[in-house]
Amino acid sequence: MNTVHFVGAGPGAADLLTLRGKSLLENADLVIYAGSLVNPELLTYTREGCALHNSATMTLDEVIHCIEAAVGMGKSVVRLHTGDPSLYGAIREQMDKLTALGIDYEICPGVSSFSAAAASLKAEYTLPGVSQTVILTRAAGKTPVPESETIRALAAHQATMVLFLSAALLESVANDLVSGGYAPETPAAIVYKASWKDEKIVRCTVGSLAESAGGVAKTALICVGDFLGSDYALSRLYAPDFSTGYREATE
């Protein structure tokens, strides 16, 4: 029986797909892709005759039935998710159903949009003396979040924060960030479609998030924290008075 491959499509740009992911797409007989978010250019890597199904119009059971039928016919199946499928990919429920059916699967990781956003911002999330923690989260919407993981609760740490799936809730997000502990003047950025050809970056502050969005309501990340500022400590790794396993201190 063939193995089903969950593939992370990356953040958007077709050349940010991993080499392994590209090879899996090129050899697939069936690709079920997240059509609301996957860049259509990625589908050009599939071979002639490959069946393409847009999961945006499908239910979970329909996706699983489609996979089961293809595997039963000995076909190679790729389930193509955006970014890295471990983040907001809804893959656990699919994997559990495949396990119940006795269908083997593997996961090919992808470049997450939060990594692409940092690249576009030319930023380092974990600046020495600023933050050594990155919180990846989302605001509560149709999908709730645990009470201990509300934006307000997480803001108390004042760590670097990257919010997925929250661009339509900027006013409440800003209020929760401030009430939780971030100063209104804390640097922030809205990164729309990181790595896509129509990428857009808006730099602002936590207090001005809502008024700065310019109509962006989806397919954007909200990045928050002093990592976007100009003050930080130099890394000890490269300090002349710091010894490592490869270099002795010179001062």
Secondary structure, 3 states (H helix, E strand, C coil): CCCEEEEECECCCHHHCCHHHHHHHHCCCEEEECCCCCCHHHHHHCCCCCEEEEHHHCCHHHHHHHHHHHHHCCCCEEEEECECCCCCCCCHHHHHHHHHCCCCEEEECCCCHHHHHHHHHCCCCCCCCCCCCEEEEECCCCCCCCHHHCHHHHHCCCCEEEEECCHHHHHHHHHHHHHHCCCCCCEEEEEECCCCCCCEEEEEEHHHHHHHCCCCCCCEEEEECHHHCCCCCCCHHHCCCCCCCCCCCCC
